[in-house]
Amino acid sequence: MNAETFFGKKIAQKLEDGDPEFAHIKKYKVMEHKILTNIEGTDVKLLAYLDTYSPTARCFGEYKTGRMNDKEKHFWNQKTVEKHEQLDWYSMLIQESEGTVKDGCWLAHIETERRNLRYNGTTFRITHLALTGNVYYYYRKIEQWERDLIKEKIIKAIKEIQKDYGQFRKDNQGTLPEARKASPRKEAGGEGVF
């Protein structure tokens, strides 16, 4: 885990906890909404956690932290949000589990920056990540064909993994250690314990 990922997780926790420092950032009623569902036609359970979710409206938002690159450009912009398949995935999972989903969603880019560490008026050459106070919202409409496409990709991946695993088991038949049954062993006092 790099510093940016660790910092992003700290921010996510503060958002989830309702930290007043983040009261200005848009959110829905439920934070870290868990979805555990099957895709129609498979026996595989899929798990996702939505950053923020409205169960009544069946819509969601996603939070991302990040800083400008060396060219003073953000990674997150309308174009990257339009291509970000995590949003398609979440939308498809809501539809699979709830039966319906709102087409619109948003991604909030919470801007960070590297700052020099200051202590008692002295600036050190040690940098740390900090929030700039800027939050950029990007709205996206996810069409039914996009949910269908991500569903097809997931089903294809599931089938490929199942096929590969079946072939692996076949190729290694007799060489894989079998799960050992728990059996009592005798202790000094003669009693069987697990």
Summary of the structure (lengths in Angstrom):
residues: 194
radius of gyration: 23.5
end to end distance: 37.3
largest distance: 72.7
contacts: 457
relative contact order: 0.13
helix: 34%
strand: 35%
